[in-house]
Amino acid sequence: MPSVLEIIQKSSEFLSARGVESPRLNAELLIGHALELKRMQLYLQFERVLTEPELEKIRPLVKRRSQREPLQYIIGTVEFGGLKLKVDRRALIPRPETELLIEKIVGLCLQLPQSVLDLGTGTGAIALALAKAFSEARVTAVDVSEEALALAEENVLASGFGPRVRLVNSAWFKELQPEDRFELIVSNPPYLTDAETDAAAPEVRGHEPRSALVGGLDGLVDLREIISAASPFLAPGGLLALETGIAQHAELMTLAAAHGFVRIESGRDLTGRDRFIFAWKPGAPGA
């Protein structure tokens, strides 16, 4: 029977031959997950001989990853903003760029928002990260997908923030009440074109929900709708924060200005590319 180290090496070679990036890391994480061991614990057991029942747990996981199913879907969880979230095919996998969006929002909010709206919540990652960052805020999280909302509800219940997070089945603002006002509106909407999605890694184009990726022919349909409709739902001085495509800022910033936003800023992602837009509604906060 093979040792832990031997099965890591064989699995790494198998994944590498099938084009998986960071095959050794993937192998270690999958094997650790199957054996219920953290990576450091795995390293301390390199010489341990695996049993057949243990190998039977490992093999299907490695096979799934070789077919380019995302690692996060196989393991079933992801770390985001200091939270451990359940992830599966019902929603996009939360990404480091979106964690950076949360960090930037926290830095920009000189007054802590009491009411927050997360548009297109998916797993609930943004809503829950903001509920964690702003301990007094009440967060409304909407999504048009009932499946995504069911996943978000699981994460909300597991997080302990349930009393402060409300889930709504809605296409953007459609099912909100006309009198609803938020000091902060955040969204990571679909912003890829069909061509960009088709050119993405197999993990993305073959496994993540396409409706959460593609924003119309030019990738801007949902972003335009959100910017155009956001102002009535923002309190005076409120902030609209968006994650966007890297070549979309000129048009979106012009659109935000046309809809009355008075302070509009562009933010860069981890690779230094324009990725976020921050726009404030006129008026003093709390007015």
N, C-alpha and C positions, 0 to 999 in steps of 0.2 A: 504494500500500500504506500502511496506517496506521502511525503511530509508536507507540512504547511508551505515551506519555502518552495518545494518542487511544484506544488499545484499553483502557487503564485506565478512562478516562472512560465509554466505551461500555459496558464490562462493569459498571461501578458503577451506571449508570442501569438496565441490564437487571436486575441483582440487586435493586435498590431497588424496582422495579416489581413484583417477585415477593415482597416482604415480608421480604427478608433483612436482618437487623440489621447495622449497620456495613458497608454495601455496598462502600465505597471500600477499607476495610481488607481485606475478603474478596477483592476483585478484585486488589489488589496482591499478596496472599499466593499466590493461585492462579497469577497470571501469573509471579511470581517463581519459583514451584515449577516451572512448565512450562519456563521459560528457565534453570533452575538458577542463579538469582541471589538473593542476599539483598536485603531491601528497600532498604538503602542503595545497593547496586549498581544496583538498578532505578532509583532516583531519579537516578543519575548518567547514565542512558541514556535519559532521557525523549524525546529527539529522534531516537533510533535508529529506523530504518524496519524493521518486522518482515517476515520472509519468509513465504511461504505455508506451508512446512513448520512454522514456528514457530506460525503461527496455527492450524494443524491440531492442534497440541498443546494450545493454550489453549482452544479452543472447547468440547471435550467436558467439560473441568473446570468451566468456567463454567456449562454446561448442567446438570451434575450438582448444582452448588450452587444453581442456580435452582429445582431440584426439591426443595430443602431437605434434601439429603443433608448431614450434618455436614461442616464444613470439615476436621476432623481425619481423618475416614475418607477423604476425597479425597486429602489430602496424604499420609496414611498414617503419620504420626508425631505425637507430642505430647511436650512437655517436662513432666517431673514430678519434683519433688524433686532437681533437678540431673541428671536422667537423660533420655535421649532414648528413648522407647518406641514400638514399633510398635503401631498401633491399627487395628482393622477391626471389621466387624459381629459378630465372635465374642464381643465383650465390651464393656461400658460404656466410655465415654471418661472417663479420670481427670480429676477436676475440682479447682479451686482449694480448695474446702472440704475435700477429702480431703488436700491438701497441708498445710492448716492443722492437720488432725488429727495428721499426722506431727510437725509442729513442736511441738504441745502435748505429745505423748507424750515427745518428746526432753526437753522442759523438766521433765516430771514424774518421769522416771526418774533418781533420784539415784544409784542403782547401775545400771551398764549391764547390761541383760539378756543372758544367754548363750544363752537359748532363746526363740524367738518363734514364734507361730502366727498366720498370716493366714487368716481364714475367708472364703471367697468371693473368691479372689484376682483373678479376671478377667484383666486384662492382666499381672498380677504387679506392679502399681505399688506397692502398700503393702509387699509383701514385699521388693522390691528397694530401695525407699527406706529401709526399716528395716535391711536388710543394709548399706547405705551408711552410715547414721547410727551403727550399732552394729557396729564393725569385727570384733568377736570373736564375734558372735552367729551361731548356726545357726538358720535360718529354715525352717519348714515352711509351705507354701502349699497350701491345699486349694480345690477347686472341684468342684461336681457336674457341670459341663459339660465334656465331653471336648474340645469345640472351644475353649473358653476356656483350658483347660490347655495345649493345643497352642500357642496364641498366647503364653501366659505362658512356655512353654518357649523359644520363639524369643527372647523378651526376656531371659530368664535367661542363655541362651547368649551373647547379644550384650553383656550387662552386665559379664561378667567375674566375677560373684559366684556362678557356677554351683556351685563346690565347697561353698558354704555354704547353698545353697537347695535344698530338697527339695520336689517337687511330688507331691501325692496327690489322686487322684480320689475324692472323698468328699462326701456330704451332711452338711455341718457336721462333727460329731465322729465320725460313724458308723464310718469305716474307720480311725480312729486306734487305737492300742493302749491298753488300760486303764492301763498303767503310764506312758504318756507324760505328762510334766509340762513346763509352760512358765512362764517368769517373766513373759511378756507375751502376751496374746491380743488381737488386733485384728480388727475386722470393719467393713466398710461393706456391710451386707446390703441386700436389697430392703426398702424401707419405705414405698413409696407404695401408695395404694389404686388400684383400677381407674379410679375417677372422676378422681383426680389425674393418672394417667398419660394418660387420654384428653384431659385439658385442657392437657397439656403442649405445648410447642412442637413443630411438625411434625418437627423434627430428632430429637427424643427419641421421640415416640410412633410415628413411621413408620420409624425406622432402628435404634435401639438395641434390644438383646434385651429383650423384655418380661419374661422370667423373672427378669432381674437388676434389675428396677425394682419389680415389684408384690409386696408382702408380705402377700397374703391380703386378705380383705374389709376389714379395718381397717388394713392396712399393718403389723401388729404380729406376725404369725405367726412370722416368722423371728427377730425380735429376742427374742420370748418364749422360743423354743427355745434360742437361744444363751445367754441369761442363766440359764435353768433348768439347762442342762447343763454350764456352763463350769467350775464350782468344782472338780470332781474332776480336771480337767486343768491347773489352776493350781497352781504351787508356793506354799508359804506366803508371804504378803506380795505375791503376784503381782497384776498389774494387768490388768483387762479394760477395753478402750477401744473404744467403739462410735460410729459415725456413725448418726444417727437422723433421723426427721422432727421438725419444729419443734413439734408439738403432742402429742408422745408422752411427754414426760419424766416427768410425774407418775406415770403408771402404771408406767413402766419402772424408775424409782427405787424405788418401793414394791416391785416384784418383786425387784429386786436385794437389797434389805434382807431380804426374806422368804427369800432363798436364802443368807443368811449373810454377805453383803458388809458390811464394817464402816465403810468410808469411801467415800461415794458423792458424786461431784461432777458438776455440769452445766457444760458449756463452750459458749461462743457462737461463731457463725460470723462471716464477714466482714461480715454485715449486722446483727450484734448479736442474732441470734435463737438460742435454745437449739438446739444441733445435735449436741453430743457428750455422752456419758456416760462417766465414769471411775469404776470401782469396784474396790476392793482386797479381796483375800481376807485373812482374819485370819492373823496369824503374822508372824514376822520373816523378811525375805528371806534365802534361803539356809539356812533352818532345816531 
